[in-house]
């Protein structure tokens, strides 16, 4: 199954600047799951093991984080909303991909 996450921050390096775009993820999540990434007018494919972290807003209560080939949620909404607004330049849009990733 493929899950689409729009308005995601994609980090390939923990210390680098993130990419902002749409990601299609093949599930189940494992080291060989592929990510189809669309950033503006650039499209490319990567393995999930190649990213350091992927952050996206699930709803107005929690954020989703994919790291180390696994999916986590965090309900520290204020922290993540401010962090992602600073990194993306806007508040992220909601995604309903939580149940597909669990």
PAGU-121430 format. One line per 5 residues: their letters; for each residue x, y, z of N, C-alpha, C. Coordinates in steps of 0.2 Angstrom, whole numbers, padded with zeros to 4 digits, m for minus. Atoms other than C-alpha are relative to their C-alpha. Last residue first. Example, Ala and Ser with C-alpha at 12.3 -4.5 7.8 and 13.67 -1.06 7.14 Angstrom:
<nodes>
SA> m0004/m0006/m0001/0068/m0005/0036/m0004/0005/0003 | 0004/m0006/0000/0062/m0022/0039/0004/0006/0000 $
</nodes>
This chain:
<nodes>
XXXXX> 0000/0004/m0006/0003/0010/0061/0001/m0007/m0002 | m0007/0001/m0002/0007/0020/0045/0001/m0005/0006 | m0004/0004/0005/m0010/0019/0037/0007/m0002/0001 | 0003/0007/0000/m0019/0024/0053/0004/m0004/m0005 | m0002/0003/m0006/m0008/0040/0054/m0002/m0008/0000 $
XXXXX> m0004/0006/0002/m0009/0046/0036/0001/m0005/0006 | 0004/0005/m0004/m0023/0059/0039/0003/m0007/m0001 | 0000/0006/0004/m0012/0074/0034/m0004/m0006/0005 | 0002/0007/m0003/m0014/0091/0041/0000/m0005/m0005 | 0007/0003/0001/m0005/0106/0033/m0001/m0007/0003 $
XXXXX> 0001/0005/0005/0011/0113/0040/m0007/m0002/0000 | 0003/0006/m0004/0012/0130/0048/m0001/m0005/m0005 | 0007/0000/m0001/0023/0141/0037/m0002/m0006/0004 | 0002/m0006/0002/0041/0145/0033/m0007/0001/0001 | 0003/0000/0006/0046/0127/0033/m0002/0007/m0002 $
XXXXX> m0004/0004/0006/0059/0126/0046/m0003/0001/m0007 | m0007/m0004/0001/0052/0140/0058/0004/m0004/m0006 | 0001/m0006/0003/0034/0133/0055/0007/0004/m0001 | 0001/0001/0008/0040/0116/0058/m0001/0006/m0003 | m0006/0003/0004/0048/0120/0075/m0001/0000/m0007 $
XXXXX> m0005/m0006/0000/0033/0131/0081/0006/m0002/m0004 | 0003/m0005/0004/0020/0117/0077/0005/0006/m0001 | m0001/0002/0007/0032/0104/0084/m0003/0005/m0005 | m0007/0000/0002/0034/0113/0101/0000/m0002/m0008 | m0002/m0007/0001/0015/0118/0102/0008/0000/m0002 $
XXXXX> 0002/m0004/0006/0009/0101/0097/0003/0006/0000 | m0003/m0007/m0002/0019/0091/0110/m0001/0004/m0006 | 0005/m0005/m0001/0008/0076/0105/0002/0007/0003 | m0001/m0004/m0006/0021/0066/0097/m0005/0005/0001 | 0004/m0006/0000/0018/0051/0085/0003/0004/0006 $
XXXXX> 0001/m0002/m0007/0031/0038/0080/m0005/0006/m0001 | 0005/m0005/m0001/0033/0028/0064/m0001/0002/0007 | 0006/0001/m0004/0048/0017/0061/m0004/0006/0000 | 0004/0005/0004/0063/0015/0048/m0007/m0001/0004 | m0002/0007/m0001/0075/0023/0060/m0005/m0005/m0002 $
XXXXX> m0007/0001/m0001/0065/0039/0059/0002/m0007/0002 | m0003/0006/0002/0047/0044/0054/0008/0000/0000 | m0007/0000/0001/0039/0057/0064/0002/m0007/m0002 | m0003/0007/0001/0020/0061/0065/0008/0001/m0002 | m0005/0001/0006/0014/0076/0073/0002/m0007/m0001 $
XXXXX> m0006/0004/0000/m0001/0078/0086/0004/0000/m0007 | m0002/0002/m0007/m0016/0088/0092/0007/m0004/m0001 | m0001/m0006/m0004/m0022/0099/0077/0002/m0002/0007 | 0006/m0004/m0001/m0020/0084/0065/0002/0006/0005 | 0006/0005/0000/m0007/0073/0058/m0006/0004/0000 $
XXXXX> 0005/m0001/m0005/0007/0086/0055/m0006/m0005/m0002 | 0006/m0003/0003/0023/0080/0046/m0006/0001/0005 | 0004/m0003/m0005/0041/0076/0050/m0006/0003/m0003 | 0005/m0003/0004/0053/0065/0041/m0006/0002/0005 | 0006/m0001/m0004/0070/0060/0049/m0005/0003/m0005 $
XXXXX> m0001/0000/m0007/0087/0054/0044/m0007/0001/0004 | 0002/m0007/m0003/0083/0049/0027/0002/m0001/0007 | m0005/m0005/0002/0093/0035/0017/m0002/0007/0004 | m0006/0000/m0003/0085/0021/0026/0005/0005/m0001 | 0001/m0003/m0006/0068/0026/0019/0006/0000/0004 $
XXXXX> 0002/0005/m0005/0075/0022/0002/m0001/0003/0007 | m0005/0002/m0005/0075/0036/m0010/m0003/m0006/0004 | 0002/0006/m0004/0065/0041/m0026/0006/m0001/0004 | m0005/0005/m0001/0066/0058/m0035/m0002/m0005/0005 | 0002/0006/m0003/0055/0072/m0041/0005/m0005/0000 $
XXXXX> m0005/0005/0000/0060/0090/m0044/m0004/m0006/0003 | 0000/0004/0006/0047/0103/m0049/0005/m0005/m0001 | 0001/m0005/0005/0043/0109/m0031/0000/m0004/m0007 | m0002/m0007/m0003/0049/0095/m0020/0000/0005/m0006 | 0001/m0005/0005/0041/0078/m0025/0001/0007/0004 $
XXXXX> 0000/m0007/m0002/0048/0063/m0016/m0001/0005/m0005 | 0000/m0004/0006/0044/0045/m0020/m0001/0007/0003 | 0003/m0007/m0001/0050/0036/m0004/0000/0003/m0007 | m0002/m0005/0004/0054/0017/m0005/m0004/0007/0001 | 0006/m0003/0002/0053/0004/0009/0002/0006/m0004 $
XXXXX> 0000/0000/0007/0070/m0005/0010/m0007/0003/m0003 | m0006/m0003/0003/0074/m0001/0028/m0001/0000/m0008 | m0006/0004/m0002/0056/m0006/0034/0006/0004/m0004 | m0006/m0004/m0001/0039/0003/0034/0006/m0005/0002 | m0002/m0002/m0007/0025/m0008/0028/0007/0004/0000 $
XXXXX> 0001/0003/m0006/0021/0002/0017/0000/m0008/m0001 | 0003/0007/0000/0027/0011/0002/0000/m0003/0007 | m0004/0005/m0003/0029/0030/0005/m0004/m0007/m0001 | 0004/0006/0001/0023/0044/m0006/0005/m0006/0003 | m0004/0007/0000/0031/0060/0000/m0005/m0005/m0001 $
XXXXX> 0005/0006/m0001/0025/0078/m0004/0004/m0007/m0001 | 0004/0002/0006/0037/0093/m0001/m0005/m0006/0002 | 0008/m0001/m0001/0048/0103/0010/m0003/m0003/m0006 | 0004/m0001/0006/0067/0098/0010/m0007/0000/0002 | 0005/0005/0003/0076/0100/0026/m0003/0002/m0007 $
XXXXX> 0007/m0003/0001/0092/0110/0030/m0005/m0005/m0003 | 0001/m0004/0006/0107/0100/0036/m0007/0003/0000 | m0003/m0006/m0001/0112/0094/0053/m0001/0005/m0006 | 0002/m0004/m0006/0102/0079/0055/0002/0007/0000 | m0006/m0001/m0005/0106/0074/0037/m0003/0004/0006 $
XXXXX> m0005/0005/0002/0093/0068/0024/0006/0000/0005 | m0007/m0001/m0002/0079/0078/0033/0004/m0006/m0003 | m0004/0006/0001/0062/0078/0025/0007/0002/0001 | m0007/m0001/m0001/0049/0090/0031/0004/m0006/m0001 | m0005/0004/m0005/0032/0085/0025/0007/0004/0000 $
XXXXX> m0002/m0005/m0005/0018/0096/0017/0005/m0003/0005 | m0001/m0006/0003/0009/0081/0009/0003/0005/0005 | m0001/m0006/m0005/0010/0064/0015/0002/0006/m0004 | m0002/m0006/0002/0004/0050/0003/0000/0005/0006 | 0003/m0005/m0005/0003/0032/0009/0003/0007/m0003 $
XX> m0004/m0007/0001/0006/0018/m0004/m0004/0005/0004 | 0004/m0006/0000/0000/0000/0000/0004/0006/0000 $
</nodes>
